[in-house]
Every structure is written in C-alpha cells, then in structure tokens.
Amino acid sequence: MGKAEAKIDKDLLAGKYLPVTPQEEERFLAALARKRKDAILHIRINSIDLDRIKAKASKAGVPYQTFIAHVLHHVAR
C-alpha cells in the first residue's frame, strides 16, 4: 500500500469520511460517466506539429496524449 492509500485507510478508520446519499452517489456516477473516454481515435499528423504539441504538453506538465484530448474536448464544447 502506498502513502496515499495508507492515508486514506487511516482517515477512513478515523471516521473522516462521511456517507453520501443515494442522490449524491447517482450525481457522482453520472459525472464520471460524462467524463469517461470511451472512443479511440487514430490519426496521422505532421511530425513537426506533433513535436510542437509534445513541447507544449511538456511545458504544461502533462502527457502529450492527455494534452491532445484536452484540446479536442475544448474544441468540441
């Protein structure tokens, strides 16, 4: 068990987490479903553009595929 899991386990045993209502649980599960990435996209892209995207993702501190997914999500809104 890692540090994060150990802390959660300790906090759980200490009663720091509160139960949620069925309505809250349903809202949470619905939000997760909206965020689920359930499609796969394969595209060809110019290698120079990909290098630039990777550089921007690195500067932002995120993996480049996550960065691309974020950009596509923003454009799709």
C-alpha positions as CSV (number, residue, x, y, z in Angstrom):
1,M,0.0,0.0,0.0
2,G,1.4,3.4,-1.0
3,K,1.5,6.5,1.1
4,A,-1.7,7.9,-0.4
5,E,-3.6,4.7,0.1
6,A,-2.3,4.4,3.7
7,K,-3.5,7.9,4.5
8,I,-7.0,7.2,3.0
9,D,-7.2,4.0,5.0
10,K,-6.1,5.8,8.2
11,D,-8.7,8.6,7.6
12,L,-11.4,6.1,6.8
13,L,-10.8,4.3,10.1
14,A,-10.7,7.6,12.0
15,G,-14.2,8.5,10.6
16,K,-13.1,11.4,8.5
17,Y,-15.2,10.3,5.5
18,L,-19.0,10.8,5.6
19,P,-21.5,8.6,3.8
20,V,-23.3,10.1,0.8
21,T,-27.0,10.0,0.0
22,P,-28.1,7.8,-2.9
23,Q,-28.8,11.0,-4.9
24,E,-25.3,12.3,-4.3
25,E,-23.9,8.9,-5.4
26,E,-26.0,9.0,-8.5
27,R,-24.9,12.5,-9.4
28,F,-21.3,11.5,-8.9
29,L,-21.6,8.4,-11.0
30,A,-23.3,10.4,-13.8
31,A,-20.5,12.9,-13.7
32,L,-18.0,10.1,-14.1
33,A,-19.9,8.6,-17.0
34,R,-19.8,12.0,-18.8
35,K,-16.0,12.2,-18.3
36,R,-15.4,8.6,-19.4
37,K,-13.2,8.3,-22.5
38,D,-14.9,5.5,-24.4
39,A,-13.8,6.2,-28.0
40,I,-10.5,5.5,-29.7
41,L,-9.1,7.9,-32.3
42,H,-6.2,7.1,-34.6
43,I,-5.0,10.0,-36.8
44,R,-2.0,10.8,-38.9
45,I,-0.3,14.1,-38.1
46,N,2.7,16.0,-39.4
47,S,5.7,15.1,-37.3
48,I,6.7,18.8,-36.9
49,D,3.2,19.6,-35.5
50,L,3.5,16.6,-33.2
51,D,6.8,17.7,-31.9
52,R,5.3,21.2,-31.2
53,I,2.4,19.6,-29.4
54,K,4.7,17.4,-27.3
55,A,6.7,20.5,-26.4
56,K,3.6,22.4,-25.3
57,A,2.4,19.4,-23.3
58,S,5.8,19.1,-21.6
59,K,5.7,22.8,-20.7
60,A,2.2,22.3,-19.3
61,G,3.5,19.2,-17.3
62,V,1.1,16.7,-18.8
63,P,1.5,13.7,-21.2
64,Y,1.0,14.8,-24.8
65,Q,-1.9,12.4,-25.4
66,T,-3.7,14.0,-22.4
67,F,-2.9,17.4,-23.8
68,I,-4.4,16.5,-27.2
69,A,-7.5,15.0,-25.5
70,H,-7.9,18.3,-23.6
71,V,-7.6,20.4,-26.7
72,L,-10.1,18.2,-28.6
73,H,-12.5,18.4,-25.7
74,H,-12.2,22.2,-25.6
75,V,-12.9,22.5,-29.3
76,A,-15.9,20.0,-29.1
77,R,-17.7,22.1,-26.5
